[in-house]
Each structure stands twice: as C-alpha cells, then as structure tokens.
C-alpha cells in the first residue's frame, strides 16, 4: 500500500475537525472558494520573490508581483466556482466587496512588509551562500511517517541566533506553536541548526510576534502526535467538531452536522489521504 505523506496543515485540519478533514482530503468534496486564500498566496509569492532577489527591487515591483499572483489565483478559483455569491467571506460582507477589500489590503501588506524588512535588525538566513531560506522545502521522517512542507522563512539576528518564522495574512493568531516546532525540528534535520524559538509575522500589524519557546515540543512528542493522527486516518476515525470554525469551513454544505448524510455522497474514499 502506498503511504501518503503528512503535513502540518493536514495535522491542523484533522485536529480542528475530523469530519472536515475526511470531506476535504479523502472524500474530495468540492470546496467553497474564499478571497483569503488568494490574498495569502499572492502575499507569500510577492515576499518570496523579493527576498530571493536579495531585495534587489522596490515596493512597486513587490506590488506588481502581488497583482500578478492575485490575477492568476483569482482566475483559477473562478474556474472552480464561477458564482462569486457562493464564496465564503470572513463576516457579513458580500463576496465581491470582500474580494475588493482583500486585494487592496494584500497589496498594502506587501508594501508594508518592504518598509518593515529594510529597517528590521533581522535578515533572512542563508544556509548556503546566495540561497535565502525562504519557502524552504523539507521532508522530515518521523517513525516512518514522511512529513513534508515549506518553512516560510528562517531569519538571523545580528548576534547570530536564528528563528523560524511563518507569515500570516489573517487576523487570528495561531493558538499553539506546533507549526513552528515542526519547522524547528525540520531545520535541525536538514542543517543541524535548532533555533528553539520561532514567531509569526502578522501582516495585519506588519510585525513579528514575540518569540514562541519551542522547547516543550520534543521530537518524541511531535512524532507521537503525527503517528496517532496517521493511525486514526488509516482506521477511518473522523470525529466532527462543530463550533466557531464551521463558519469558515469550505465543506460545511456536505457536513453531517448540517443534517446531510455525507457518506452517501459519491466520492471515492481512500486511506492514502
């Protein structure tokens, strides 16, 4: 049997709501589109290109990269769901107004990142000279489970200490540092560097959070959690977790909690998800 890889986003989705994970990853139910996905992708792409250019351009070029990515991602999302009225929003705003605001906000966030970065004491770390640690791919093997992902950034401060960093365009700060801890272990596996601290760069404030201590997330503990998640998926153990997250769930229209027998939908199920 082919073993699928795991990721931090898969783990987070599974823990947040097992039924949503099943519908998204296994049943492959159609997902609602949302402007925040486009905004996040375009912001990350513009920042990545600028950092990988060794900051050779100004904010106007960053904004242009953002716009190019927005157009591409917007077109792709429209191809999936042409009816914008069915798109999700973060509140009561109409989808078309939400898209307009997010496009403007995302562009502003990109330009603000430039202003922050050129004055900040930290710089993107280069594990190999000339290769900034931005969107750094990794594969971490945990007790036979392959965990893959990308580290948004690894930054280096003037005194030489490193910090893993994840860029967030949303308004909500993550509840835990689990994501950063996995990146910390991945960095150690790749380069023998384990900063032990990380932060989230919150684009809404254009500032990184205070450092999060990652010492409590031992490799043994993270391995156990991924092993349990992997085992539950293979056994088909998916529990719904209705709550505030339902409002922005991309598959809520197919959810058992909404009175729909989701298992009657004709989506092929596989443990290799």
Secondary structure, DSSP 4 states (H G I P E B T S, - for coil): -PPPPB-HHHHHHHHH-HHHHIIIIIS------BHHHHHHHHHHHHHHHHHHTTS-S-HHHHHHHHHHHHHHHHHHHHHH---GGGSB-SSSS-HHHHHHHHHHHHHHHHHHHHHHHHH-S-EE--SBTTB--EEEEEEEEETTEEEEEEEEEEEE-TTS-EEEEEEE-SSPPPS-SHHHHHHHHHHHHHHS----EEEEEETTTTEEPSPEE-TTS-HHHHHHHHHHHHHHHHHT------SGGGGG-TTGGG-GGGT--GGGS-----S--
